[in-house]
Amino acid sequence: MKSCLFAPLTFALLLGGAPALCAAAAPESAALAAAQEKVVYHVTDSANAMMALRNVQNHLSASSDVHIVVVTHGKGIDFLLNDAQDSNGNPYEPLVQTLKVKGVEFRVCNNTLKSRKLDAAAVIPEATVVPSGVAEVGRLQAKEGYVYLKP
């Protein structure tokens, strides 16, 4: 008999307490939903640059609130150098300019520039030179919560 009385009471408490439990979880859920998506694209070979830039375009189209940083080093910096062209002779800079206007940041490794005896003037104005490309990727992931993508 006690179990017959206990079950409705337990059920009522559960139902009555459910809104409070949901309300307590709501701020955390809202904060997670409101968090901006942050992605670092890591380019180490300019042979993949056009594909990477198309991935970035597609990402921007699919995600309205995304912040993208493209970090380059080694052979990956080549498409961000002055007058760089793809294998069909198309310049990269107009596409980089379009993406920059949409908020995409481009970063070039200074270690690579130094090893190739290039100075920062060799880099298109849409890109920023950082001390180390690999350190920049690590910093963005570890300290700023960026997700890593390697096209």
C-alpha positions in Angstrom: 0.0 0.0 0.0 2.8 2.4 0.8 4.3 1.9 -2.7 0.9 3.0 -4.2 1.1 6.3 -2.3 4.8 6.7 -2.8 4.8 6.4 -6.6 2.5 9.4 -7.3 4.4 11.5 -4.8 7.7 10.7 -6.4 6.3 11.4 -9.8 4.9 14.7 -8.7 8.3 15.7 -7.2 10.0 14.7 -10.4 7.7 16.7 -12.5 7.8 19.7 -10.2 11.5 19.6 -10.0 12.1 19.2 -13.8 11.6 22.9 -14.7 14.1 23.9 -12.0 16.6 21.4 -13.3 16.1 22.6 -16.9 16.4 26.2 -15.8 19.7 25.5 -14.0 21.1 23.9 -17.1 19.8 26.6 -19.5 22.5 29.3 -18.8 25.3 26.8 -19.6 23.5 25.6 -22.7 22.8 29.1 -23.8 26.5 30.0 -23.3 27.6 27.0 -25.4 25.1 27.9 -28.2 26.3 31.5 -28.1 30.0 30.7 -28.3 31.5 31.7 -31.6 32.9 28.9 -33.8 36.6 29.4 -34.2 38.7 27.5 -36.7 42.3 27.5 -37.8 43.1 26.2 -41.2 46.7 25.0 -41.4 48.3 25.3 -44.9 51.8 23.8 -45.3 51.8 23.4 -49.1 50.6 26.0 -51.6 49.7 23.1 -54.0 46.6 22.8 -51.6 46.0 26.5 -51.3 43.1 26.8 -53.7 41.4 23.8 -52.1 41.9 25.4 -48.7 40.5 28.7 -49.9 37.4 27.0 -51.3 37.0 25.1 -48.0 37.1 28.4 -46.2 34.5 29.9 -48.6 32.2 26.9 -48.1 32.7 27.1 -44.3 31.7 30.8 -44.3 28.6 29.9 -46.4 27.6 27.2 -44.0 28.4 28.9 -40.7 27.2 32.5 -40.2 29.1 33.0 -36.9 32.5 31.6 -37.6 35.9 33.2 -37.1 38.6 31.6 -39.4 42.3 32.1 -39.3 44.5 30.6 -42.0 48.0 29.9 -40.8 50.8 29.1 -43.3 54.4 28.0 -43.1 56.9 26.2 -45.2 55.7 25.9 -48.8 52.3 26.9 -47.6 53.3 30.6 -47.6 53.7 30.8 -51.4 50.1 31.7 -52.2 50.4 34.7 -49.8 53.4 36.2 -51.5 53.2 39.1 -53.9 52.0 38.2 -57.4 51.4 34.5 -56.5 49.3 32.5 -59.0 47.8 29.1 -59.1 48.8 26.4 -61.6 46.4 28.0 -64.2 47.9 31.4 -63.8 45.1 32.8 -61.7 46.2 35.2 -59.0 45.4 34.2 -55.4 45.2 37.8 -54.0 41.7 38.7 -55.2 40.2 35.6 -53.5 42.3 36.3 -50.4 41.0 39.9 -50.4 37.4 38.7 -50.7 37.9 36.4 -47.7 39.6 39.1 -45.7 36.6 41.4 -46.2 34.5 38.5 -44.7 36.7 38.5 -41.6 39.1 35.7 -42.4 42.6 36.3 -41.1 45.8 35.1 -42.9 49.1 34.6 -41.0 52.5 33.9 -42.5 55.4 32.3 -40.6 58.4 34.6 -40.2 60.7 31.6 -39.6 59.9 30.5 -43.2 60.5 34.0 -44.5 63.9 34.2 -42.9 64.9 30.7 -44.0 64.0 31.7 -47.6 65.7 35.1 -47.2 62.5 37.0 -47.8 61.3 40.0 -45.8 57.8 40.9 -44.8 57.5 43.1 -47.9 57.3 39.9 -50.0 53.9 39.1 -48.3 50.6 40.5 -49.6 49.1 43.2 -47.5 46.1 41.1 -46.5 48.3 38.7 -44.5 50.1 39.3 -41.2 53.5 37.9 -40.4 53.8 35.9 -37.1 57.0 34.7 -35.5 56.3 31.0 -36.0 53.5 29.3 -38.0 53.5 26.1 -35.9 53.6 28.1 -32.7 50.7 30.2 -33.9 48.6 27.1 -34.6 49.4 25.7 -31.2 48.6 29.0 -29.5 45.3 29.3 -31.3 44.3 25.8 -30.3 45.6 25.8 -26.7 44.9 29.3 -25.6 42.1 30.6 -27.7 40.0 27.4 -28.3 40.3 27.1 -32.1 39.4 23.9 -33.8 42.2 22.6 -36.1 41.6 21.8 -39.8 44.2 20.7 -42.3 43.0 20.8 -45.9 
